[in-house]
Amino acid sequence: MRRRRKTKILATLGPASSSPEKIRALFEAGVDVFRINMSHTSHTMLAQMRADVRALEEQMGRPVGVLIDLQGPKIRLGTIPGGSRMLKEGDRVRLVRKVESDNDIDIPIPHAEVFAAMKQKHSLLIDDGRVRLRLFGVKDDTAEAFVEVGGEIKDRKGVNLPDTLLPVPAMTQKDRSDLDAALNLGVDWVALSFVQRPEDVAELKKIVAGRAGVLAKIEKPKALDSLPEILELADALMVARGDLGVELPLEAVPGKQKYITRLARKAGKPVVVATQMLESMITAVTPTRAEVSDVATAVFDGADAVMLSAETASGAHPVEAVAMMDRIAFAVESDPSYQAIIESQHFAPEATTPDAMMAAVHEVTQTIHARAIICWTGSGSTALRAARERSEAPIVVLTPNITTARRMSLVWGLHSVHTEDAHDMDDVVDRASRIAFQEGFAKPGDRVVITAGVPLGTPGATNMLRVAFVGQPKDG
């Protein structure tokens, strides 16, 4: 089953979309990777969803990715007398390290690490930024603050500190339990929330130990300070615009989105753009024009994937939301200006043999108008390098490793096929040509460009380029 676009679609499973029938409908509408949000998912539900996706994969004969999204730590208010309180602009308030307040003056925050890290002039946001405080007079277990933006605060509402590097690990005990369950089931990607520093990613990478790809969610401004180092460790990035938009000025988010996208593309690692992409389709059957333009911008920027959250997890029109995302991506990629924009963002190859080979593959493919690029790979590194070039020709990934095939379902332009390893060079060429024909990428007489590593089966040794003609299929 071949997609007609190169940008991938990541969709979240939830109450509106977790039945086997709905999962199949979402896949047929265009989903390439299914996201399971562990903030709302038990281990029993996780196992069932994963089993349903694997059953779908068997039915459709195409690798399908599964990503779990770890919840991460949550900083929240304590209990307020009466359950709520109205703060007015200009008020002076006092923050206290308590589970609950026994008066109408103090605002309880039961997190010692918050008081240990925050400093004078730092901002403190409550309820996704609806209320904003400016700190002064910070002490061990108390802090004074001015109310810069007033509003109602309620028990247990979330707290954000955009200026503060919190001494909090990115993974809680719940996250570790969820991660163990997910890795034992064999998920393909793990998304890490609350990333602030490279060490957060390194910790997860050590635990995962190559059993899944690690995707770092960029949702904290502090992560932007060390983004190159985070990217070096992570296998992929996500522009998590929801929390990023709470802690940054809203007008700064589009520029940061482009910065994150371009940095990941330059590194040849997948980047996902997420949050509120078709938000109105949670209730409406069609999106707003602004939402369509938002998705289109991510596609024009060359993002590997665009993501749907509540639109498919709990929305009234999950299948329609995926179908709309599919149509937008296809329309953008069919636009006459698309390829020129993508080419203008092209990066020079690194001074390595594999990078030089993939740059040559891109050049040869363009020059002879080859119908497809065929990449033999075990680890996926060859396929990632091919995707980094953003070639106009489709890229078919042949791999004997089903884990690699599933993981590559997140990557721009890659069509993965799980097949046994090649036996020799003749088999490399013959099977590549045959599969290109079978999968609908080339007709007899068309040329394809084949790349692999020699000796066969050597990880990361991309050093062979071959142009081949697709022959007539043999009977039987």
C-alpha positions in Angstrom: 0.0 0.0 0.0 1.8 3.1 -1.3 1.3 6.6 0.1 1.0 9.4 -2.4 2.9 11.8 -0.2 6.3 11.9 1.4 5.5 13.8 4.6 4.4 11.2 7.3 1.3 11.4 9.5 1.5 10.6 13.2 -1.9 10.2 14.9 -2.8 9.7 18.6 -4.9 6.7 19.7 -7.6 7.3 22.3 -11.2 6.8 23.2 -12.4 7.9 19.8 -10.0 5.8 17.9 -8.8 2.7 19.8 -11.0 0.0 18.3 -9.4 -2.3 15.7 -11.9 -1.1 13.1 -11.1 2.6 13.8 -7.3 1.9 13.8 -7.7 0.3 10.3 -9.8 3.2 9.1 -7.2 5.7 10.3 -4.4 3.8 8.6 -6.3 3.6 5.3 -7.0 7.4 5.6 -3.2 8.0 5.9 -1.7 7.3 9.3 1.9 6.1 9.2 2.7 6.0 12.9 0.4 5.6 15.8 1.1 7.6 19.0 0.0 6.3 22.4 0.0 8.9 25.1 1.0 7.3 28.4 -0.6 10.2 30.4 -4.0 8.6 29.7 -3.1 4.9 29.0 -2.8 1.9 31.3 -0.4 -0.9 30.6 -3.4 -3.1 29.7 -4.6 -0.6 27.2 -1.1 -0.1 25.8 -0.7 -3.9 25.2 -4.1 -4.0 23.5 -3.4 -1.0 21.3 0.0 -2.3 20.3 -1.5 -5.8 19.5 -4.2 -4.2 17.3 -1.6 -2.2 15.4 0.5 -5.3 14.8 -2.6 -7.2 13.6 -3.3 -4.3 11.2 0.3 -4.5 10.0 -0.1 -8.2 9.3 -3.4 -7.6 7.4 -2.0 -4.7 5.3 1.5 -6.2 4.6 3.2 -2.9 5.4 5.3 -1.9 8.4 3.5 0.4 10.8 5.2 2.4 13.6 4.1 2.6 17.2 5.3 5.5 19.4 4.7 5.9 23.1 4.8 9.4 24.6 6.0 9.4 28.3 4.1 11.8 30.5 7.1 13.3 32.3 7.1 15.3 35.6 4.2 17.6 36.3 4.6 20.7 38.5 1.2 21.6 40.0 -0.4 23.9 42.6 -1.5 22.4 45.9 -5.0 22.8 47.4 -6.4 26.3 47.7 -9.1 27.3 50.3 -12.5 27.0 48.6 -10.9 25.4 45.5 -10.2 28.6 43.6 -9.0 32.2 44.0 -9.1 35.2 41.8 -5.8 37.1 41.3 -5.8 40.7 40.0 -3.1 42.4 38.0 -0.7 44.3 40.4 -1.5 42.1 43.4 1.3 40.9 45.6 1.1 37.2 46.5 3.2 34.7 48.4 4.1 31.3 47.2 4.7 28.6 49.9 6.1 25.1 49.9 3.0 23.4 51.1 0.5 20.8 49.9 -2.4 23.1 50.9 -2.9 26.6 52.1 -4.6 27.4 55.4 -5.3 31.1 54.4 -6.5 33.2 51.5 -3.1 34.8 51.0 -0.6 32.0 50.3 -0.5 30.0 47.1 0.8 26.4 47.8 3.3 24.7 45.5 4.3 21.3 47.0 7.6 21.0 45.1 10.9 21.6 46.9 12.8 21.6 43.6 10.8 24.7 42.5 11.9 26.7 45.5 15.4 25.4 45.2 15.8 26.6 41.6 13.7 29.8 41.0 15.2 33.2 41.3 14.2 36.8 41.5 12.7 38.2 38.3 11.8 34.7 37.0 8.3 34.2 35.6 5.9 31.7 37.0 2.9 30.7 34.9 -0.2 29.0 36.1 -2.8 27.1 34.1 -1.0 27.1 30.7 0.0 30.7 31.1 -3.5 32.1 31.8 -2.0 33.7 35.0 1.5 35.1 35.0 3.5 36.0 38.1 6.9 37.8 38.4 9.0 36.6 41.3 11.0 38.7 43.9 12.2 38.1 47.4 12.8 34.4 46.9 13.7 32.4 50.1 14.0 28.7 51.0 10.4 27.8 51.2 8.6 31.0 50.2 8.7 33.6 47.4 7.0 36.9 46.9 5.5 37.7 43.5 3.7 40.4 41.5 0.7 39.4 39.4 1.5 40.5 35.8 -1.5 38.8 34.2 -4.5 38.2 36.5 -7.2 35.5 36.4 -8.7 32.6 38.4 -6.4 29.9 39.8 -7.7 26.5 40.9 -6.5 23.5 42.8 -3.9 21.3 41.1 -3.5 23.5 38.0 -0.2 23.2 36.2 2.8 25.4 36.9 5.4 26.4 34.3 8.7 28.2 35.0 10.1 29.2 31.6 13.2 31.1 33.0 14.1 28.3 35.4 16.3 25.3 34.9 14.5 22.9 37.2 16.6 20.2 39.0 14.0 17.6 38.0 14.8 14.4 36.0 12.8 14.1 32.8 11.5 10.7 33.8 9.4 9.9 36.9 8.9 6.5 38.5 5.7 6.2 36.5 7.6 6.9 33.3 10.1 4.2 34.1 7.3 1.7 34.7 5.6 2.8 31.4 8.9 2.5 29.6 9.6 -1.0 30.8 6.1 -2.1 29.7 6.5 -0.5 26.3 10.0 -1.9 25.6 8.9 -5.4 26.6 6.0 -5.1 24.1 8.4 -3.9 21.4 7.4 -0.3 20.5 9.3 1.5 17.8 9.7 5.0 19.3 9.8 6.5 22.7 9.0 10.3 23.1 10.6 12.0 26.1 8.8 14.9 27.7 10.3 17.7 29.8 13.7 17.6 28.1 15.8 20.5 29.5 19.4 19.3 29.0 21.3 16.7 27.0 21.7 14.5 30.1 17.9 13.9 30.0 18.2 12.2 26.6 21.4 10.4 27.6 19.6 8.8 30.5 16.8 7.5 28.4 19.1 6.3 25.6 21.0 4.2 28.2 17.9 2.5 29.4 16.5 1.9 25.9 19.8 0.5 24.7 18.8 0.5 21.0 15.5 -1.3 21.5 13.6 1.7 20.2 14.2 5.1 18.7 14.4 8.0 21.2 12.5 11.2 20.2 13.2 14.3 22.3 10.2 16.6 22.7 11.3 20.3 22.5 8.8 21.9 24.8 11.0 23.8 27.3 12.8 27.0 26.4 15.8 25.7 28.3 16.1 22.8 25.8 16.7 25.4 23.1 19.9 26.6 24.9 21.5 23.2 24.2 19.6 22.0 21.2 22.6 20.9 19.1 23.9 18.7 22.0 20.4 17.3 22.6 20.0 16.5 18.9 23.4 14.7 18.8 22.1 12.3 21.4 18.5 11.9 20.2 17.3 9.9 17.3 14.5 12.4 16.4 13.0 15.7 17.6 9.4 16.9 18.1 8.4 20.6 18.0 5.9 20.3 20.9 4.3 23.7 20.3 1.7 23.4 23.1 4.0 23.7 26.1 6.6 25.6 24.0 3.9 28.2 23.3 3.1 28.5 27.0 6.6 29.2 28.1 7.7 31.3 25.1 5.9 34.4 23.7 3.5 33.1 21.1 5.0 35.2 18.4 8.4 33.5 19.0 7.1 29.9 18.4 7.0 29.9 14.5 10.7 31.0 14.3 11.7 28.3 16.9 9.7 25.8 14.9 11.8 26.6 11.8 15.0 26.6 13.7 14.3 23.1 15.2 13.2 21.7 11.9 16.2 23.0 10.0 18.6 21.8 12.6 17.1 18.3 12.6 17.1 18.2 8.8 20.7 19.2 8.6 21.6 16.4 11.0 19.6 13.9 9.0 17.3 13.0 11.8 13.5 13.0 11.8 11.6 16.0 13.0 7.9 16.0 13.9 5.7 19.1 14.1 2.9 18.7 16.7 0.1 20.3 18.6 -3.2 22.0 17.5 -2.5 21.4 13.8 -6.2 20.8 13.0 -7.5 21.6 16.5 -11.0 22.8 15.3 -11.6 19.3 13.9 -12.0 18.0 17.4 -15.6 19.2 17.0 -15.9 20.5 13.4 -15.8 18.3 10.3 -13.6 20.8 8.4 -10.6 22.8 9.7 -10.0 26.5 9.6 -8.1 28.1 6.8 -5.4 29.1 9.2 -5.0 25.5 10.4 -4.6 24.4 6.8 -1.9 27.0 6.3 -0.2 25.9 9.5 0.1 22.3 8.3 1.2 23.5 4.8 4.0 25.5 6.4 5.4 22.4 8.2 5.3 20.5 4.9 6.9 23.3 2.9 9.7 23.4 5.6 10.4 19.7 5.0 9.2 18.3 8.3 9.3 14.5 8.4 5.9 14.2 10.0 3.0 16.2 11.2 1.0 15.1 14.2 -2.6 14.9 15.3 -3.4 14.8 19.1 -6.9 15.3 20.4 -8.2 15.4 16.9 -7.9 11.6 16.6 -7.7 10.6 20.3 -10.9 12.1 21.5 -12.3 14.2 18.6 -15.6 13.7 16.8 -14.0 13.2 13.4 -10.8 11.3 13.7 -10.8 9.7 10.3 -11.8 12.9 8.6 -8.9 14.7 10.4 -6.4 12.2 9.1 -7.8 12.4 5.6 -7.6 16.2 5.7 -4.0 16.1 6.8 -3.3 13.6 4.0 -4.9 15.9 1.4 -3.1 19.0 2.6 0.3 17.3 2.5 -0.3 15.8 -0.9 -1.5 19.2 -2.3 1.6 21.0 -0.9 4.0 18.4 -2.3 2.2 18.7 -5.7 2.6 22.5 -5.7 5.0 23.7 -8.5 7.0 25.6 -5.9 7.4 22.8 -3.4 10.5 21.0 -4.8 12.3 24.3 -5.4 11.7 25.3 -1.8 12.9 22.0 -0.6 16.0 22.2 -2.8 16.8 25.7 -1.5 17.1 24.2 1.9 19.6 21.5 0.8 22.6 20.9 3.0 26.2 20.0 1.9 27.2 16.5 2.7 29.4 15.7 5.6 33.0 14.6 4.7 32.2 10.9 5.1 32.0 8.2 2.5 28.3 7.4 3.2 27.3 11.0 3.0 29.3 11.5 -0.2 27.6 8.4 -1.7 24.1 9.6 -0.8 24.9 13.0 -2.4 26.0 11.2 -5.5 22.8 9.1 -5.4 20.7 12.3 -5.3 22.7 13.8 -8.2 22.5 10.7 -10.4 18.8 10.3 -9.7 18.1 13.8 -10.7 20.3 13.7 -13.8 18.9 10.5 -15.3 15.3 11.0 -14.0 15.4 7.7 -12.2 12.0 6.5 -11.1 13.1 5.5 -7.6 16.0 5.2 -5.1 16.3 1.7 -3.6 18.2 1.6 -0.3 19.4 -1.7 1.2 19.9 -1.2 4.9 20.0 -3.1 8.2 20.2 -0.4 10.8 18.4 2.3 8.8 21.4 4.7 8.6 21.5 4.5 4.8 17.8 5.3 4.6 18.2 8.3 6.9 21.0 9.7 4.7 18.8 9.2 1.6 15.9 11.0 3.2 18.2 13.9 4.3 18.8 14.7 0.6 15.0 15.2 0.1 15.1 13.8 -3.5 12.1 14.2 -5.7 12.2 10.5 -6.6 10.5 8.1 -4.0 12.8 6.2 -1.7 12.2 2.4 -1.2 13.9 1.0 1.9 14.6 -2.8 1.7 15.6 -4.3 5.1 15.8 -7.7 6.7 15.1 -6.1 10.1 11.4 -5.6 10.8 12.3 -3.2 13.7 14.1 -0.9 11.2 11.3 -1.1 8.8 8.8 0.1 11.4 11.1 2.8 12.8 11.6 4.2 9.3 7.9 4.7 8.9 8.4 8.1 10.7 10.9 9.4 8.2 10.2 11.6 5.2 9.8 10.0 1.9 10.7 6.4 3.0 8.6 3.4 1.8 9.8 0.5 3.9 9.7 -3.1 2.7 10.6 -6.0 5.0 12.5 -8.6 3.0 15.2 -11.2 3.6 18.8 -10.0 3.3 20.5 -10.0 -0.1 22.6 -13.1 -0.8 25.0 -11.5 -3.3 25.3 -8.5 -5.6 23.1 -10.0 -8.3 20.4 -10.5 -5.7 20.8 -6.9 -4.5 20.0 -5.6 -8.0 17.5 -8.2 -9.1 15.4 -8.0 -5.9 15.5 -4.2 -5.8 14.3 -4.0 -9.3 11.5 -6.5 -8.8 10.3 -4.9 -5.5 10.3 -1.5 -7.2 8.0 -2.9 -9.8 5.8 -4.8 -7.3 5.3 -1.8 -5.1 4.3 0.4 -8.0 7.3 2.6 -8.1 8.7 1.6 -11.6 7.6 0.0 -14.8 9.6 -2.4 -17.0 12.3 -0.3 -18.8 12.4 2.4 -16.1 15.7 3.1 -14.4 16.2 2.9 -10.6 19.2 3.9 -8.5 20.3 1.2 -6.0 22.6 1.8 -3.0 24.0 -0.6 -0.4 27.0 -1.3 1.7 29.7 -3.8 0.6 30.5 -6.2 2.2 26.7 -6.9 2.5 25.3 -6.6 6.0 28.0 -4.2 7.3 26.2 -1.5 9.3 26.8 2.1 8.1 29.0 1.1 5.2 27.1 2.7 2.4 29.6 2.6 -0.5 27.9 1.1 -3.6 25.8 2.9 -6.2 24.2 1.0 -9.1 21.9 2.2 -11.9 19.6 -0.7 -13.0 16.8 -1.1 -15.5 13.6 -2.7 -14.3 12.9 -5.8 -16.3 9.8 -7.6 -17.4 8.3 -9.5 -14.5 8.7 -13.3 -14.8 5.6 -15.5 -14.8 4.8 -17.0 -11.5 
